[in-house]
């Protein structure tokens, strides 16, 4: 079956959110490396590779999807998209969720606040997708897991891409 190219911007955005959401689900189920790989790939891959990872997921082949995600994000010559880090004032969408939900940043919302100031865009997408589909408690649980697995993410290179990156405008 030929791989279809993502051409519509809204479809691509939805595909990236779905991949981040799938990664979040794996992370919450204890599949840390696989989940982190998919979350990073949701932000870093161009549409052709993104399609291939999603196709493996749709077939139910989690191992293949994670392998592709890790391989593509660290491929020595394949160009990756820039992985955006948190802006100086934090990620507004996460801060808006906290405000809307009345989350105490010194209590159970501490991990969500930390993610607002330290997460890359793939992690933000995962948190927001979980929030929209499963609610605040699940988003808080994901923020906790992302922070708990920070060392693992850095150890295996699942927080940053290697190889060539897209040129900045």
N, C-alpha and C positions, 0 to 999 in steps of 0.2 A: 504494500500500500504506500503510495507516495506521501511524503510529508508536505502538508499544506503550509504555506507561508502566512505569517500574521501580517496583514497589511493595514487593517483598520486600527487606528490609535486606541479607540475604546475597547476593542477586542484584545489588543495587546495589553492594555492596562488590566483588564479583567483576568487575562491569563497570568500575568505577574502576581496579582492578588491571590488567585487560586493556587499558584505554586507556593507562595509564602504561607498560605493557609494550610496546605498539605504538609509543609515543613514544620509548621507549628504543631500540627496534630501528631506527627512522628516524634517531635521533641517531647511533647507531653506524655507520650506513650513509652518513653524511655529509649527511643532510638535517636540518641543525641547527635552522632556524627551525620546520620542521614538527614535528620531534621535541619541541622545547621547548614548542611550543604545545599539543601533545597531553598532555604531562606536566603542565603547569599546568592545563589543562582537566580532567584527571582528578580534581583536587582542588576546583576552583572552581565547576564547573557544577552546577546542579540537574538532576534526573533527566530532564526533558523535553529540555533542550539536550544533555545527556550522551547520551541515546538517539539524537538526530539525528546527532551526531558519530560514534557507533559504527555507525550505519546506513550512513553514507557510507564508513566504513572497511570494513565487511562487503561493500559493493559493489565495493571495490577502488579507490575514488576518494580517494586520499591528499590531493590538492590541495583537494578539497571539504571533507574532514574537517579539514584544517589551517586552511582559510579560516573554517569555522564556529567552530572552537576559538578562533582569534584574535579573531574578531568578537564572539563571546559573552563572552569574558573581558574585553573592553574596551568592551562596549556601554554607551552613556551612561545608559540607564534600566533595563536588565535587572539584577535583583538577583543577586549572586553569593554563593557560600558563602565563609566566611572561609578564607583560606589560612593554615594554621598553620605557624609558624616553629619552628625547633628549640627544645626546652625548655632551660632553663639547664644541666641535666646531660647534654645530648645526647640523641639518639634512641636509646633502649634497644635496640630491635630490631637496629639496625646495630651497636651496641657488643656485643650478644650474639653476632652472627655473627662478629665479629672474635675474640671470646674463644673461641667454639666451634671456630673454624678455626685458632686460634693465629696470627692475622695480626699481623705486626710493624708497629706504628704508625709506626715511624721508617724503615721500608723501603717495600716495595711497597704496604703498607696505609695510607700517609700520606693518600692522597686519600680513602679510605673514612673514616678518622678525621675528616678535615676536613668531609666531608659529614655526619657524625653531629652536628656542631655548627653547620652552616650551612644545611643543606637545608630546603626547605619540604616539607610532607607529600606532595605529588605526587612530588617527587624521591625521597623515602624509599620510597614505594610502588613506583616504577620500579626502584630498586636491589634491593629485596626480591623483587619479581617476577622480575627477571633472575636473582638468586641462586637462588631456588627452582626455576626452570625450566632454567637454563643453567649454574649453578654459580658458585663463587667467582671464578674468573678473569674470567668475563664481567661479574660485578658490579664487580670492580676496574676493568675496562676502562671500564664505564659511569661510575663515579665520576670517573675521569680525564677523560672527555669532558665530563661536566657541569661540571667545574672549568675545563676549557679553553674552554668556551663561555659562561662567566659574563658576560663583557663583552657578548657578542652578546645574551644573554638580557636584560640590563638595557637595552641600546641599543634593542631592539625591544619592550620591555615584556612579555617572556615569562617574567618571574620574579614578577610581581605583577599583580593585576587592577586595573582602574580602574572607576569608576562605583560605583553603590550596592552595599554589601555587606550580608550578613545581620546582623541585630542580635545582639549578644552577649546570652546568656541572662539 
